Amino acid sequence: MPQRKWEMPHTFIIIFFVVILAGLLTYTVPMGIFETEEVTYESQGTEHTRTVLIPDTFEYVTDEQGEAVRDGVSLFEPFGEAGFLNYAFEGMVSGDKWGSAVGVVAFILIIGGAFGIIMRTKSIDQGILTVIDKTKGRESLIIPVMFFFFSLGGAVFGMGEEAIAFAIILIPLVIALGYDAITGVMITYVATQIGFATSWMNPFGVAIAQGVSDVPVLSGAPFRIGMWAVFTAVGIIYTMWYARKVKRDPRASYSIKANEYFRKHNQQQDLNRSFTLGDTLVVLTLVLGIVWIIWGVIQDAYFIPEIATQFFTIGIVAGVIGVIFKLNNMRVNDIAESFSEGAQQLLPAALVVGMAKGIIIILGGDAADEPSVLNTMLYHAGGMIDNLPEILSASFILIFQSVINFFVVSGSGQAALTMPLIAPLSDIAGVSRQIAVLGFQLGDGLTNIIVPTSAALMGTLGAARIDWGTWFRFIIKFQLIMFGLAFVFVIIAVLINFS
């Protein structure tokens, strides 16, 4: 009898077992709580206020006898409460329109629907054919150029979820050029997270972490710019090495099934069809829409609600153009049908976001001023750096933030939750607060490349038709390289007393 080949469990299965682990922790780890306060800081000339924990106020939640409470999640809870079997629904409806989970779920579905309309016009496909024709002999330049600009986007304005939309456009292009879907994810999403992790001015990560740590906002830029350049260069080199290997031998690709899907789609294109005025207008709508989004993010700090609406507008305008110019024989009903089909294609990614949020709900939530197992874990992990040498303390901060990022993927949320605790502890350990911020941003940003709880990652993988297990097998080597570099820069920062 032939041996069955082991395969990576589905993302839903992985999350389910993590929820089981989280449930078991509620029976063994007592709940803790912090007091909080409002902290005001300035970023890019604007005052911001965030609620942060007060480090010395941690205490266990106790019962009438003074015993620490271990809540022990039940199997099922009625009336909107959180039981083990409630994790999927409660995770999906948690939060608000500004973030995880319900806001991100809606964002992913609207992005998918909007691009369903855009792709229905076939204008992007015709544009891809035109690009292929114009870049013969220079295809490899697309990889470093795109990687550089997406990394810059992550560094300057915290680009993350926006990569989902770009992946929908660029993945068919890189496959048509002879590469694969993973190459497309690398030059879009992974590039943004490298930029995010090494940024000197990202308003959603380093700026908030510096603000709540009482470090001058946007200070230490020269060191971080050099770090960004090194990380980005390594990312480009690794991606080009992998892409060239795939181009030489398509069997070397980790995403063969996804590649076949997109190749079949590309083969269905009408090679004899010319690039018409209608196609030009659709592409122009997309380009101007992206400019509008970038302007909004930089100028007015547009976030999930605004960006989702902007993409929805782009999709509607593209659909109207498609109907007027009869692109791909589009009718008015095709706008609605293609929106539905596009959203359906990203539905698995949206479901993962909700399920992953369920992990935090089982642990009691991520609010410092509400009883939770996560608060207890945070308090005890933070206290471990007290008696360590400086280099080990700084390295531990990096490891600690990487682990916490599995549970609290939001950069701004993690900064508000962890930095008020880590910053004063770093003072005790003899590590500057600037280095503590450095450990935070590297631990937070780099793990976004691999953790299945990242909404942006799962959305991008959904657009690329790659399951997380396949992605893990590919990215783990690159992830280790990134962490190795991160430790090198943290150690350098300690040695030069980066402050």
Secondary structure, DSSP 8 states (H G I E B T S, - for coil): ----------HHHHHHHHHHHHHHHHHHS--EE--EEEEEEEETTEEEEEEEE-GGG-EE-B-TTS-B------S--STT---GGGHHHHHHT-S-TTSTTHHHHHHHHHHHHHHHHHHHTTHHHHHHHHHHHHTTT-GGGHHHHHHHHHHHHHHHH---THHHHHHHHHHHHHHHTT--HHHHHIIIIIHHHHHHHT-SS-TTTHHHHHHHTT--TTTTHHHHHHHHHHHHHHHHHHHHHHHHHHHH-GGG-S-HHHHHHHHHHHHTS-TT----HHHHHHHHHHHHHHHHHHHHHHHH---HHHHHHHHHHHHHHHHHHHHHTTGGG--HHHHHHHHHHHHHHTHHHHHHHHHHHHHHHHTT-S-TTS-BHHHHHHHHHHGGGTTS-HHHHHHHHHHHHHHHHHH---HHHHHHHHHHHHHHHHHHHT--HHHHHHHHHHHHHHHTTT-TT-HHHHHHHHHHT--HHHHHHHHHHHHHHHHHHHHHHHHHHHHTT--
